[in-house]
């Protein structure tokens, strides 16, 4: 997600209305920081869901499914790396 995407989402939600005026750059700065926190929380939720799935398959001894779930968790974590 880049700055343009964040601004488009803010526009779509009506949030960008609050960033109109002389403090637009400050608004964009805080909007990007907020978007970063939201994205991190979503990644964490995805990681947890996939790890829970991996444990379920591990308990059922379905190793190939576990490997797929672990790979999914790794891919989600990799998204948080710059």
mmCIF file of the N, C-alpha and C atoms, coordinates in Angstrom:
data_MODEL
# 
_entry.id   MODEL 
# 
loop_
_atom_site.group_PDB 
_atom_site.id 
_atom_site.type_symbol 
_atom_site.label_atom_id 
_atom_site.label_alt_id 
_atom_site.label_comp_id 
_atom_site.label_asym_id 
_atom_site.label_entity_id 
_atom_site.label_seq_id 
_atom_site.pdbx_PDB_ins_code 
_atom_site.Cartn_x 
_atom_site.Cartn_y 
_atom_site.Cartn_z 
_atom_site.occupancy 
_atom_site.B_iso_or_equiv 
_atom_site.pdbx_formal_charge 
_atom_site.auth_seq_id 
_atom_site.auth_comp_id 
_atom_site.auth_asym_id 
_atom_site.auth_atom_id 
_atom_site.pdbx_PDB_model_num 
ATOM 1   N N  . UNK A 1 1  ? 0.861   -1.161  0.000  1.00 0.00 ? 1  UNK A N  1 
ATOM 2   C CA . UNK A 1 1  ? 0.000   0.000   0.000  1.00 0.00 ? 1  UNK A CA 1 
ATOM 3   C C  . UNK A 1 1  ? 0.912   1.229   0.000  1.00 0.00 ? 1  UNK A C  1 
ATOM 4   N N  . UNK A 1 2  ? 0.717   2.079   -0.985 1.00 0.00 ? 2  UNK A N  1 
ATOM 5   C CA . UNK A 1 2  ? 1.539   3.280   -1.038 1.00 0.00 ? 2  UNK A CA 1 
ATOM 6   C C  . UNK A 1 2  ? 0.735   4.507   -0.607 1.00 0.00 ? 2  UNK A C  1 
ATOM 7   N N  . UNK A 1 3  ? 1.388   5.661   -0.606 1.00 0.00 ? 3  UNK A N  1 
ATOM 8   C CA . UNK A 1 3  ? 0.735   6.886   -0.134 1.00 0.00 ? 3  UNK A CA 1 
ATOM 9   C C  . UNK A 1 3  ? -0.518  7.203   -0.938 1.00 0.00 ? 3  UNK A C  1 
ATOM 10  N N  . UNK A 1 4  ? -0.455  7.021   -2.253 1.00 0.00 ? 4  UNK A N  1 
ATOM 11  C CA . UNK A 1 4  ? -1.628  7.294   -3.088 1.00 0.00 ? 4  UNK A CA 1 
ATOM 12  C C  . UNK A 1 4  ? -2.802  6.388   -2.726 1.00 0.00 ? 4  UNK A C  1 
ATOM 13  N N  . UNK A 1 5  ? -2.521  5.117   -2.464 1.00 0.00 ? 5  UNK A N  1 
ATOM 14  C CA . UNK A 1 5  ? -3.578  4.184   -2.055 1.00 0.00 ? 5  UNK A CA 1 
ATOM 15  C C  . UNK A 1 5  ? -4.217  4.634   -0.745 1.00 0.00 ? 5  UNK A C  1 
ATOM 16  N N  . UNK A 1 6  ? -3.379  5.046   0.195  1.00 0.00 ? 6  UNK A N  1 
ATOM 17  C CA . UNK A 1 6  ? -3.880  5.482   1.504  1.00 0.00 ? 6  UNK A CA 1 
ATOM 18  C C  . UNK A 1 6  ? -4.770  6.710   1.340  1.00 0.00 ? 6  UNK A C  1 
ATOM 19  N N  . UNK A 1 7  ? -4.335  7.654   0.524  1.00 0.00 ? 7  UNK A N  1 
ATOM 20  C CA . UNK A 1 7  ? -5.121  8.869   0.304  1.00 0.00 ? 7  UNK A CA 1 
ATOM 21  C C  . UNK A 1 7  ? -6.440  8.535   -0.381 1.00 0.00 ? 7  UNK A C  1 
ATOM 22  N N  . UNK A 1 8  ? -6.404  7.632   -1.366 1.00 0.00 ? 8  UNK A N  1 
ATOM 23  C CA . UNK A 1 8  ? -7.646  7.227   -2.037 1.00 0.00 ? 8  UNK A CA 1 
ATOM 24  C C  . UNK A 1 8  ? -8.628  6.592   -1.060 1.00 0.00 ? 8  UNK A C  1 
ATOM 25  N N  . UNK A 1 9  ? -8.115  5.754   -0.154 1.00 0.00 ? 9  UNK A N  1 
ATOM 26  C CA . UNK A 1 9  ? -8.995  5.129   0.846  1.00 0.00 ? 9  UNK A CA 1 
ATOM 27  C C  . UNK A 1 9  ? -9.545  6.178   1.812  1.00 0.00 ? 9  UNK A C  1 
ATOM 28  N N  . UNK A 1 10 ? -8.707  7.144   2.181  1.00 0.00 ? 10 UNK A N  1 
ATOM 29  C CA . UNK A 1 10 ? -9.176  8.224   3.056  1.00 0.00 ? 10 UNK A CA 1 
ATOM 30  C C  . UNK A 1 10 ? -10.264 9.033   2.354  1.00 0.00 ? 10 UNK A C  1 
ATOM 31  N N  . UNK A 1 11 ? -10.063 9.302   1.059  1.00 0.00 ? 11 UNK A N  1 
ATOM 32  C CA . UNK A 1 11 ? -11.086 10.017  0.288  1.00 0.00 ? 11 UNK A CA 1 
ATOM 33  C C  . UNK A 1 11 ? -12.387 9.227   0.248  1.00 0.00 ? 11 UNK A C  1 
ATOM 34  N N  . UNK A 1 12 ? -12.281 7.930   -0.026 1.00 0.00 ? 12 UNK A N  1 
ATOM 35  C CA . UNK A 1 12 ? -13.469 7.083   -0.133 1.00 0.00 ? 12 UNK A CA 1 
ATOM 36  C C  . UNK A 1 12 ? -14.239 7.003   1.182  1.00 0.00 ? 12 UNK A C  1 
ATOM 37  N N  . UNK A 1 13 ? -13.516 7.072   2.296  1.00 0.00 ? 13 UNK A N  1 
ATOM 38  C CA . UNK A 1 13 ? -14.172 6.980   3.603  1.00 0.00 ? 13 UNK A CA 1 
ATOM 39  C C  . UNK A 1 13 ? -14.669 8.329   4.110  1.00 0.00 ? 13 UNK A C  1 
ATOM 40  N N  . UNK A 1 14 ? -14.266 9.406   3.443  1.00 0.00 ? 14 UNK A N  1 
ATOM 41  C CA . UNK A 1 14 ? -14.632 10.736  3.910  1.00 0.00 ? 14 UNK A CA 1 
ATOM 42  C C  . UNK A 1 14 ? -13.646 11.301  4.903  1.00 0.00 ? 14 UNK A C  1 
ATOM 43  N N  . UNK A 1 15 ? -12.657 10.527  5.270  1.00 0.00 ? 15 UNK A N  1 
ATOM 44  C CA . UNK A 1 15 ? -11.681 10.950  6.271  1.00 0.00 ? 15 UNK A CA 1 
ATOM 45  C C  . UNK A 1 15 ? -10.798 12.092  5.768  1.00 0.00 ? 15 UNK A C  1 
ATOM 46  N N  . UNK A 1 16 ? -10.524 12.136  4.476  1.00 0.00 ? 16 UNK A N  1 
ATOM 47  C CA . UNK A 1 16 ? -9.617  13.160  3.967  1.00 0.00 ? 16 UNK A CA 1 
ATOM 48  C C  . UNK A 1 16 ? -10.191 14.563  4.124  1.00 0.00 ? 16 UNK A C  1 
ATOM 49  N N  . UNK A 1 17 ? -11.489 14.667  4.339  1.00 0.00 ? 17 UNK A N  1 
ATOM 50  C CA . UNK A 1 17 ? -12.117 15.961  4.610  1.00 0.00 ? 17 UNK A CA 1 
ATOM 51  C C  . UNK A 1 17 ? -11.413 16.671  5.762  1.00 0.00 ? 17 UNK A C  1 
ATOM 52  N N  . UNK A 1 18 ? -10.955 15.888  6.746  1.00 0.00 ? 18 UNK A N  1 
ATOM 53  C CA . UNK A 1 18 ? -10.306 16.472  7.920  1.00 0.00 ? 18 UNK A CA 1 
ATOM 54  C C  . UNK A 1 18 ? -8.887  16.948  7.631  1.00 0.00 ? 18 UNK A C  1 
ATOM 55  N N  . UNK A 1 19 ? -8.337  16.539  6.494  1.00 0.00 ? 19 UNK A N  1 
ATOM 56  C CA . UNK A 1 19 ? -6.984  16.934  6.145  1.00 0.00 ? 19 UNK A CA 1 
ATOM 57  C C  . UNK A 1 19 ? -6.909  18.107  5.200  1.00 0.00 ? 19 UNK A C  1 
ATOM 58  N N  . UNK A 1 20 ? -8.034  18.759  4.966  1.00 0.00 ? 20 UNK A N  1 
ATOM 59  C CA . UNK A 1 20 ? -8.053  19.906  4.063  1.00 0.00 ? 20 UNK A CA 1 
ATOM 60  C C  . UNK A 1 20 ? -7.479  21.126  4.795  1.00 0.00 ? 20 UNK A C  1 
ATOM 61  N N  . UNK A 1 21 ? -6.639  21.863  4.118  1.00 0.00 ? 21 UNK A N  1 
ATOM 62  C CA . UNK A 1 21 ? -6.118  23.097  4.703  1.00 0.00 ? 21 UNK A CA 1 
ATOM 63  C C  . UNK A 1 21 ? -4.611  23.107  4.783  1.00 0.00 ? 21 UNK A C  1 
ATOM 64  N N  . UNK A 1 22 ? -4.106  24.016  5.609  1.00 0.00 ? 22 UNK A N  1 
ATOM 65  C CA . UNK A 1 22 ? -2.660  24.246  5.660  1.00 0.00 ? 22 UNK A CA 1 
ATOM 66  C C  . UNK A 1 22 ? -1.885  23.101  6.294  1.00 0.00 ? 22 UNK A C  1 
ATOM 67  N N  . UNK A 1 23 ? -2.526  22.258  7.074  1.00 0.00 ? 23 UNK A N  1 
ATOM 68  C CA . UNK A 1 23 ? -1.841  21.149  7.733  1.00 0.00 ? 23 UNK A CA 1 
ATOM 69  C C  . UNK A 1 23 ? -1.984  19.844  6.956  1.00 0.00 ? 23 UNK A C  1 
ATOM 70  N N  . UNK A 1 24 ? -2.171  19.938  5.659  1.00 0.00 ? 24 UNK A N  1 
ATOM 71  C CA . UNK A 1 24 ? -2.385  18.745  4.819  1.00 0.00 ? 24 UNK A CA 1 
ATOM 72  C C  . UNK A 1 24 ? -1.222  17.755  4.932  1.00 0.00 ? 24 UNK A C  1 
ATOM 73  N N  . UNK A 1 25 ? 0.012   18.256  4.888  1.00 0.00 ? 25 UNK A N  1 
ATOM 74  C CA . UNK A 1 25 ? 1.173   17.356  4.975  1.00 0.00 ? 25 UNK A CA 1 
ATOM 75  C C  . UNK A 1 25 ? 1.224   16.646  6.326  1.00 0.00 ? 25 UNK A C  1 
ATOM 76  N N  . UNK A 1 26 ? 0.895   17.363  7.379  1.00 0.00 ? 26 UNK A N  1 
ATOM 77  C CA . UNK A 1 26 ? 0.865   16.750  8.720  1.00 0.00 ? 26 UNK A CA 1 
ATOM 78  C C  . UNK A 1 26 ? -0.228  15.686  8.778  1.00 0.00 ? 26 UNK A C  1 
ATOM 79  N N  . UNK A 1 27 ? -1.380  16.000  8.188  1.00 0.00 ? 27 UNK A N  1 
ATOM 80  C CA . UNK A 1 27 ? -2.481  15.042  8.139  1.00 0.00 ? 27 UNK A CA 1 
ATOM 81  C C  . UNK A 1 27 ? -2.053  13.777  7.406  1.00 0.00 ? 27 UNK A C  1 
ATOM 82  N N  . UNK A 1 28 ? -1.402  13.930  6.249  1.00 0.00 ? 28 UNK A N  1 
ATOM 83  C CA . UNK A 1 28 ? -0.945  12.787  5.461  1.00 0.00 ? 28 UNK A CA 1 
ATOM 84  C C  . UNK A 1 28 ? 0.054   11.958  6.270  1.00 0.00 ? 28 UNK A C  1 
ATOM 85  N N  . UNK A 1 29 ? 0.945   12.627  6.991  1.00 0.00 ? 29 UNK A N  1 
ATOM 86  C CA . UNK A 1 29 ? 1.935   11.929  7.821  1.00 0.00 ? 29 UNK A CA 1 
ATOM 87  C C  . UNK A 1 29 ? 1.232   11.033  8.846  1.00 0.00 ? 29 UNK A C  1 
ATOM 88  N N  . UNK A 1 30 ? 0.267   11.593  9.560  1.00 0.00 ? 30 UNK A N  1 
ATOM 89  C CA . UNK A 1 30 ? -0.438  10.812  10.584 1.00 0.00 ? 30 UNK A CA 1 
ATOM 90  C C  . UNK A 1 30 ? -1.364  9.766   9.964  1.00 0.00 ? 30 UNK A C  1 
ATOM 91  N N  . UNK A 1 31 ? -1.911  10.064  8.810  1.00 0.00 ? 31 UNK A N  1 
ATOM 92  C CA . UNK A 1 31 ? -2.751  9.097   8.118  1.00 0.00 ? 31 UNK A CA 1 
ATOM 93  C C  . UNK A 1 31 ? -1.930  7.877   7.709  1.00 0.00 ? 31 UNK A C  1 
ATOM 94  N N  . UNK A 1 32 ? -0.729  8.108   7.197  1.00 0.00 ? 32 UNK A N  1 
ATOM 95  C CA . UNK A 1 32 ? 0.151   6.999   6.818  1.00 0.00 ? 32 UNK A CA 1 
ATOM 96  C C  . UNK A 1 32 ? 0.556   6.189   8.050  1.00 0.00 ? 32 UNK A C  1 
ATOM 97  N N  . UNK A 1 33 ? 0.837   6.864   9.166  1.00 0.00 ? 33 UNK A N  1 
ATOM 98  C CA . UNK A 1 33 ? 1.190   6.155   10.397 1.00 0.00 ? 33 UNK A CA 1 
ATOM 99  C C  . UNK A 1 33 ? 0.019   5.284   10.858 1.00 0.00 ? 33 UNK A C  1 
ATOM 100 N N  . UNK A 1 34 ? -1.189  5.831   10.808 1.00 0.00 ? 34 UNK A N  1 
ATOM 101 C CA . UNK A 1 34 ? -2.379  5.076   11.194 1.00 0.00 ? 34 UNK A CA 1 
ATOM 102 C C  . UNK A 1 34 ? -2.562  3.866   10.285 1.00 0.00 ? 34 UNK A C  1 
ATOM 103 N N  . UNK A 1 35 ? -2.412  4.061   8.984  1.00 0.00 ? 35 UNK A N  1 
ATOM 104 C CA . UNK A 1 35 ? -2.545  2.960   8.034  1.00 0.00 ? 35 UNK A CA 1 
ATOM 105 C C  . UNK A 1 35 ? -1.522  1.869   8.323  1.00 0.00 ? 35 UNK A C  1 
ATOM 106 N N  . UNK A 1 36 ? -0.334  2.257   8.729  1.00 0.00 ? 36 UNK A N  1 
ATOM 107 C CA . UNK A 1 36 ? 0.705   1.287   9.069  1.00 0.00 ? 36 UNK A CA 1 
ATOM 108 C C  . UNK A 1 36 ? 0.296   0.447   10.276 1.00 0.00 ? 36 UNK A C  1 
ATOM 109 N N  . UNK A 1 37 ? -0.293  1.084   11.286 1.00 0.00 ? 37 UNK A N  1 
ATOM 110 C CA . UNK A 1 37 ? -0.760  0.348   12.472 1.00 0.00 ? 37 UNK A CA 1 
ATOM 111 C C  . UNK A 1 37 ? -1.891  -0.614  12.107 1.00 0.00 ? 37 UNK A C  1 
ATOM 112 N N  . UNK A 1 38 ? -2.804  -0.164  11.272 1.00 0.00 ? 38 UNK A N  1 
ATOM 113 C CA . UNK A 1 38 ? -3.919  -1.016  10.849 1.00 0.00 ? 38 UNK A CA 1 
ATOM 114 C C  . UNK A 1 38 ? -3.395  -2.223  10.076 1.00 0.00 ? 38 UNK A C  1 
ATOM 115 N N  . UNK A 1 39 ? -2.470  -1.972  9.167  1.00 0.00 ? 39 UNK A N  1 
ATOM 116 C CA . UNK A 1 39 ? -1.896  -3.069  8.380  1.00 0.00 ? 39 UNK A CA 1 
ATOM 117 C C  . UNK A 1 39 ? -1.172  -4.070  9.276  1.00 0.00 ? 39 UNK A C  1 
ATOM 118 N N  . UNK A 1 40 ? -0.430  -3.582  10.262 1.00 0.00 ? 40 UNK A N  1 
ATOM 119 C CA . UNK A 1 40 ? 0.282   -4.477  11.179 1.00 0.00 ? 40 UNK A CA 1 
ATOM 120 C C  . UNK A 1 40 ? -0.700  -5.336  11.975 1.00 0.00 ? 40 UNK A C  1 
ATOM 121 N N  . UNK A 1 41 ? -1.782  -4.729  12.423 1.00 0.00 ? 41 UNK A N  1 
ATOM 122 C CA . UNK A 1 41 ? -2.789  -5.485  13.176 1.00 0.00 ? 41 UNK A CA 1 
ATOM 123 C C  . UNK A 1 41 ? -3.436  -6.546  12.286 1.00 0.00 ? 41 UNK A C  1 
ATOM 124 N N  . UNK A 1 42 ? -3.684  -6.219  11.039 1.00 0.00 ? 42 UNK A N  1 
ATOM 125 C CA . UNK A 1 42 ? -4.278  -7.182  10.109 1.00 0.00 ? 42 UNK A CA 1 
ATOM 126 C C  . UNK A 1 42 ? -3.312  -8.329  9.838  1.00 0.00 ? 42 UNK A C  1 
ATOM 127 N N  . UNK A 1 43 ? -2.033  -8.013  9.657  1.00 0.00 ? 43 UNK A N  1 
ATOM 128 C CA . UNK A 1 43 ? -1.044  -9.079  9.447  1.00 0.00 ? 43 UNK A CA 1 
ATOM 129 C C  . UNK A 1 43 ? -1.003  -10.001 10.655 1.00 0.00 ? 43 UNK A C  1 
ATOM 130 N N  . UNK A 1 44 ? -1.030  -9.428  11.852 1.00 0.00 ? 44 UNK A N  1 
ATOM 131 C CA . UNK A 1 44 ? -0.991  -10.238 13.071 1.00 0.00 ? 44 UNK A CA 1 
ATOM 132 C C  . UNK A 1 44 ? -2.214  -11.157 13.142 1.00 0.00 ? 44 UNK A C  1 
ATOM 133 N N  . UNK A 1 45 ? -3.365  -10.629 12.792 1.00 0.00 ? 45 UNK A N  1 
ATOM 134 C CA . UNK A 1 45 ? -4.583  -11.446 12.802 1.00 0.00 ? 45 UNK A CA 1 
ATOM 135 C C  . UNK A 1 45 ? -4.484  -12.581 11.786 1.00 0.00 ? 45 UNK A C  1 
ATOM 136 N N  . UNK A 1 46 ? -3.931  -12.286 10.622 1.00 0.00 ? 46 UNK A N  1 
ATOM 137 C CA . UNK A 1 46 ? -3.748  -13.328 9.598  1.00 0.00 ? 46 UNK A CA 1 
ATOM 138 C C  . UNK A 1 46 ? -2.763  -14.384 10.076 1.00 0.00 ? 46 UNK A C  1 
ATOM 139 N N  . UNK A 1 47 ? -1.670  -13.937 10.670 1.00 0.00 ? 47 UNK A N  1 
ATOM 140 C CA . UNK A 1 47 ? -0.668  -14.881 11.187 1.00 0.00 ? 47 UNK A CA 1 
ATOM 141 C C  . UNK A 1 47 ? -1.292  -15.825 12.204 1.00 0.00 ? 47 UNK A C  1 
ATOM 142 N N  . UNK A 1 48 ? -2.059  -15.270 13.116 1.00 0.00 ? 48 UNK A N  1 
ATOM 143 C CA . UNK A 1 48 ? -2.694  -16.080 14.154 1.00 0.00 ? 48 UNK A CA 1 
ATOM 144 C C  . UNK A 1 48 ? -3.646  -17.102 13.540 1.00 0.00 ? 48 UNK A C  1 
ATOM 145 N N  . UNK A 1 49 ? -4.439  -16.660 12.589 1.00 0.00 ? 49 UNK A N  1 
ATOM 146 C CA . UNK A 1 49 ? -5.395  -17.571 11.952 1.00 0.00 ? 49 UNK A CA 1 
ATOM 147 C C  . UNK A 1 49 ? -4.674  -18.709 11.237 1.00 0.00 ? 49 UNK A C  1 
ATOM 148 N N  . UNK A 1 50 ? -3.618  -18.379 10.524 1.00 0.00 ? 50 UNK A N  1 
ATOM 149 C CA . UNK A 1 50 ? -2.894  -19.407 9.781  1.00 0.00 ? 50 UNK A CA 1 
ATOM 150 C C  . UNK A 1 50 ? -2.154  -20.341 10.734 1.00 0.00 ? 50 UNK A C  1 
ATOM 151 N N  . UNK A 1 51 ? -1.572  -19.790 11.801 1.00 0.00 ? 51 UNK A N  1 
ATOM 152 C CA . UNK A 1 51 ? -0.881  -20.643 12.773 1.00 0.00 ? 51 UNK A CA 1 
ATOM 153 C C  . UNK A 1 51 ? -1.862  -21.586 13.455 1.00 0.00 ? 51 UNK A C  1 
ATOM 154 N N  . UNK A 1 52 ? -3.062  -21.097 13.764 1.00 0.00 ? 52 UNK A N  1 
ATOM 155 C CA . UNK A 1 52 ? -4.091  -21.965 14.351 1.00 0.00 ? 52 UNK A CA 1 
ATOM 156 C C  . UNK A 1 52 ? -4.443  -23.092 13.385 1.00 0.00 ? 52 UNK A C  1 
ATOM 157 N N  . UNK A 1 53 ? -4.538  -22.756 12.127 1.00 0.00 ? 53 UNK A N  1 
ATOM 158 C CA . UNK A 1 53 ? -4.815  -23.771 11.104 1.00 0.00 ? 53 UNK A CA 1 
ATOM 159 C C  . UNK A 1 53 ? -3.683  -24.787 11.037 1.00 0.00 ? 53 UNK A C  1 
ATOM 160 N N  . UNK A 1 54 ? -2.450  -24.313 11.115 1.00 0.00 ? 54 UNK A N  1 
ATOM 161 C CA . UNK A 1 54 ? -1.293  -25.216 11.077 1.00 0.00 ? 54 UNK A CA 1 
ATOM 162 C C  . UNK A 1 54 ? -1.328  -26.182 12.260 1.00 0.00 ? 54 UNK A C  1 
ATOM 163 N N  . UNK A 1 55 ? -1.653  -25.665 13.448 1.00 0.00 ? 55 UNK A N  1 
ATOM 164 C CA . UNK A 1 55 ? -1.739  -26.539 14.630 1.00 0.00 ? 55 UNK A CA 1 
ATOM 165 C C  . UNK A 1 55 ? -2.841  -27.586 14.459 1.00 0.00 ? 55 UNK A C  1 
ATOM 166 N N  . UNK A 1 56 ? -3.957  -27.176 13.884 1.00 0.00 ? 56 UNK A N  1 
ATOM 167 C CA . UNK A 1 56 ? -5.065  -28.107 13.659 1.00 0.00 ? 56 UNK A CA 1 
ATOM 168 C C  . UNK A 1 56 ? -4.618  -29.266 12.768 1.00 0.00 ? 56 UNK A C  1 
ATOM 169 N N  . UNK A 1 57 ? -3.949  -28.949 11.673 1.00 0.00 ? 57 UNK A N  1 
ATOM 170 C CA . UNK A 1 57 ? -3.499  -29.992 10.759 1.00 0.00 ? 57 UNK A CA 1 
ATOM 171 C C  . UNK A 1 57 ? -2.370  -30.815 11.351 1.00 0.00 ? 57 UNK A C  1 
ATOM 172 N N  . UNK A 1 58 ? -1.541  -30.181 12.163 1.00 0.00 ? 58 UNK A N  1 
ATOM 173 C CA . UNK A 1 58 ? -0.451  -30.919 12.806 1.00 0.00 ? 58 UNK A CA 1 
ATOM 174 C C  . UNK A 1 58 ? -1.033  -31.944 13.770 1.00 0.00 ? 58 UNK A C  1 
ATOM 175 N N  . UNK A 1 59 ? -2.053  -31.569 14.511 1.00 0.00 ? 59 UNK A N  1 
ATOM 176 C CA . UNK A 1 59 ? -2.687  -32.499 15.439 1.00 0.00 ? 59 UNK A CA 1 
ATOM 177 C C  . UNK A 1 59 ? -3.365  -33.640 14.689 1.00 0.00 ? 59 UNK A C  1 
ATOM 178 N N  . UNK A 1 60 ? -3.826  -33.377 13.478 1.00 0.00 ? 60 UNK A N  1 
ATOM 179 C CA . UNK A 1 60 ? -4.478  -34.416 12.676 1.00 0.00 ? 60 UNK A CA 1 
ATOM 180 C C  . UNK A 1 60 ? -3.453  -35.212 11.872 1.00 0.00 ? 60 UNK A C  1 
ATOM 181 N N  . UNK A 1 61 ? -2.176  -34.876 12.042 1.00 0.00 ? 61 UNK A N  1 
ATOM 182 C CA . UNK A 1 61 ? -1.071  -35.551 11.360 1.00 0.00 ? 61 UNK A CA 1 
ATOM 183 C C  . UNK A 1 61 ? -1.132  -35.428 9.844  1.00 0.00 ? 61 UNK A C  1 
ATOM 184 N N  . UNK A 1 62 ? -1.646  -34.321 9.381  1.00 0.00 ? 62 UNK A N  1 
ATOM 185 C CA . UNK A 1 62 ? -1.672  -34.049 7.949  1.00 0.00 ? 62 UNK A CA 1 
ATOM 186 C C  . UNK A 1 62 ? -0.512  -33.102 7.645  1.00 0.00 ? 62 UNK A C  1 
ATOM 187 N N  . UNK A 1 63 ? 0.657   -33.680 7.528  1.00 0.00 ? 63 UNK A N  1 
ATOM 188 C CA . UNK A 1 63 ? 1.883   -32.904 7.437  1.00 0.00 ? 63 UNK A CA 1 
ATOM 189 C C  . UNK A 1 63 ? 1.895   -31.983 6.224  1.00 0.00 ? 63 UNK A C  1 
ATOM 190 N N  . UNK A 1 64 ? 1.434   -32.428 5.082  1.00 0.00 ? 64 UNK A N  1 
ATOM 191 C CA . UNK A 1 64 ? 1.496   -31.574 3.898  1.00 0.00 ? 64 UNK A CA 1 
ATOM 192 C C  . UNK A 1 64 ? 0.645   -30.321 4.080  1.00 0.00 ? 64 UNK A C  1 
ATOM 193 N N  . UNK A 1 65 ? -0.504  -30.459 4.711  1.00 0.00 ? 65 UNK A N  1 
ATOM 194 C CA . UNK A 1 65 ? -1.359  -29.304 4.974  1.00 0.00 ? 65 UNK A CA 1 
ATOM 195 C C  . UNK A 1 65 ? -0.670  -28.360 5.964  1.00 0.00 ? 65 UNK A C  1 
ATOM 196 N N  . UNK A 1 66 ? 0.038   -28.912 6.932  1.00 0.00 ? 66 UNK A N  1 
ATOM 197 C CA . UNK A 1 66 ? 0.767   -28.094 7.901  1.00 0.00 ? 66 UNK A CA 1 
ATOM 198 C C  . UNK A 1 66 ? 1.823   -27.266 7.187  1.00 0.00 ? 66 UNK A C  1 
ATOM 199 N N  . UNK A 1 67 ? 2.526   -27.910 6.261  1.00 0.00 ? 67 UNK A N  1 
ATOM 200 C CA . UNK A 1 67 ? 3.558   -27.192 5.530  1.00 0.00 ? 67 UNK A CA 1 
ATOM 201 C C  . UNK A 1 67 ? 2.964   -26.035 4.728  1.00 0.00 ? 67 UNK A C  1 
ATOM 202 N N  . UNK A 1 68 ? 1.809   -26.246 4.131  1.00 0.00 ? 68 UNK A N  1 
ATOM 203 C CA . UNK A 1 68 ? 1.155   -25.177 3.379  1.00 0.00 ? 68 UNK A CA 1 
ATOM 204 C C  . UNK A 1 68 ? 0.763   -24.042 4.318  1.00 0.00 ? 68 UNK A C  1 
ATOM 205 N N  . UNK A 1 69 ? 0.190   -24.364 5.457  1.00 0.00 ? 69 UNK A N  1 
ATOM 206 C CA . UNK A 1 69 ? -0.221  -23.335 6.410  1.00 0.00 ? 69 UNK A CA 1 
ATOM 207 C C  . UNK A 1 69 ? 0.984   -22.570 6.942  1.00 0.00 ? 69 UNK A C  1 
ATOM 208 N N  . UNK A 1 70 ? 2.076   -23.277 7.234  1.00 0.00 ? 70 UNK A N  1 
ATOM 209 C CA . UNK A 1 70 ? 3.295   -22.603 7.687  1.00 0.00 ? 70 UNK A CA 1 
ATOM 210 C C  . UNK A 1 70 ? 3.833   -21.675 6.600  1.00 0.00 ? 70 UNK A C  1 
ATOM 211 N N  . UNK A 1 71 ? 3.756   -22.110 5.367  1.00 0.00 ? 71 UNK A N  1 
ATOM 212 C CA . UNK A 1 71 ? 4.214   -21.276 4.259  1.00 0.00 ? 71 UNK A CA 1 
ATOM 213 C C  . UNK A 1 71 ? 3.354   -20.019 4.143  1.00 0.00 ? 71 UNK A C  1 
ATOM 214 N N  . UNK A 1 72 ? 2.054   -20.165 4.382  1.00 0.00 ? 72 UNK A N  1 
ATOM 215 C CA . UNK A 1 72 ? 1.168   -19.001 4.354  1.00 0.00 ? 72 UNK A CA 1 
ATOM 216 C C  . UNK A 1 72 ? 1.547   -18.010 5.457  1.00 0.00 ? 72 UNK A C  1 
ATOM 217 N N  . UNK A 1 73 ? 1.800   -18.512 6.654  1.00 0.00 ? 73 UNK A N  1 
ATOM 218 C CA . UNK A 1 73 ? 2.189   -17.645 7.764  1.00 0.00 ? 73 UNK A CA 1 
ATOM 219 C C  . UNK A 1 73 ? 3.493   -16.919 7.437  1.00 0.00 ? 73 UNK A C  1 
ATOM 220 N N  . UNK A 1 74 ? 4.437   -17.626 6.853  1.00 0.00 ? 74 UNK A N  1 
ATOM 221 C CA . UNK A 1 74 ? 5.705   -17.007 6.480  1.00 0.00 ? 74 UNK A CA 1 
ATOM 222 C C  . UNK A 1 74 ? 5.481   -15.901 5.447  1.00 0.00 ? 74 UNK A C  1 
ATOM 223 N N  . UNK A 1 75 ? 4.635   -16.153 4.469  1.00 0.00 ? 75 UNK A N  1 
ATOM 224 C CA . UNK A 1 75 ? 4.368   -15.152 3.425  1.00 0.00 ? 75 UNK A CA 1 
ATOM 225 C C  . UNK A 1 75 ? 3.717   -13.911 4.003  1.00 0.00 ? 75 UNK A C  1 
ATOM 226 N N  . UNK A 1 76 ? 2.805   -14.094 4.946  1.00 0.00 ? 76 UNK A N  1 
ATOM 227 C CA . UNK A 1 76 ? 2.150   -12.935 5.563  1.00 0.00 ? 76 UNK A CA 1 
ATOM 228 C C  . UNK A 1 76 ? 3.172   -12.127 6.348  1.00 0.00 ? 76 UNK A C  1 
ATOM 229 N N  . UNK A 1 77 ? 4.034   -12.802 7.102  1.00 0.00 ? 77 UNK A N  1 
ATOM 230 C CA . UNK A 1 77 ? 5.070   -12.092 7.856  1.00 0.00 ? 77 UNK A CA 1 
ATOM 231 C C  . UNK A 1 77 ? 6.025   -11.349 6.930  1.00 0.00 ? 77 UNK A C  1 
ATOM 232 N N  . UNK A 1 78 ? 6.332   -11.934 5.809  1.00 0.00 ? 78 UNK A N  1 
ATOM 233 C CA . UNK A 1 78 ? 7.268   -11.317 4.869  1.00 0.00 ? 78 UNK A CA 1 
ATOM 234 C C  . UNK A 1 78 ? 6.730   -10.003 4.318  1.00 0.00 ? 78 UNK A C  1 
ATOM 235 N N  . UNK A 1 79 ? 5.434   -9.843  4.294  1.00 0.00 ? 79 UNK A N  1 
ATOM 236 C CA . UNK A 1 79 ? 4.844   -8.594  3.814  1.00 0.00 ? 79 UNK A CA 1 
ATOM 237 C C  . UNK A 1 79 ? 5.206   -7.418  4.702  1.00 0.00 ? 79 UNK A C  1 
ATOM 238 N N  . UNK A 1 80 ? 5.523   -7.674  5.961  1.00 0.00 ? 80 UNK A N  1 
ATOM 239 C CA . UNK A 1 80 ? 5.838   -6.581  6.880  1.00 0.00 ? 80 UNK A CA 1 
ATOM 240 C C  . UNK A 1 80 ? 7.285   -6.110  6.745  1.00 0.00 ? 80 UNK A C  1 
ATOM 241 N N  . UNK A 1 81 ? 8.082   -6.814  5.957  1.00 0.00 ? 81 UNK A N  1 
ATOM 242 C CA . UNK A 1 81 ? 9.471   -6.428  5.755  1.00 0.00 ? 81 UNK A CA 1 
ATOM 243 C C  . UNK A 1 81 ? 9.545   -5.399  4.629  1.00 0.00 ? 81 UNK A C  1 
ATOM 244 N N  . UNK A 1 82 ? 10.331  -4.347  4.832  1.00 0.00 ? 82 UNK A N  1 
ATOM 245 C CA . UNK A 1 82 ? 10.442  -3.306  3.778  1.00 0.00 ? 82 UNK A CA 1 
ATOM 246 C C  . UNK A 1 82 ? 11.128  -3.813  2.524  1.00 0.00 ? 82 UNK A C  1 
# 
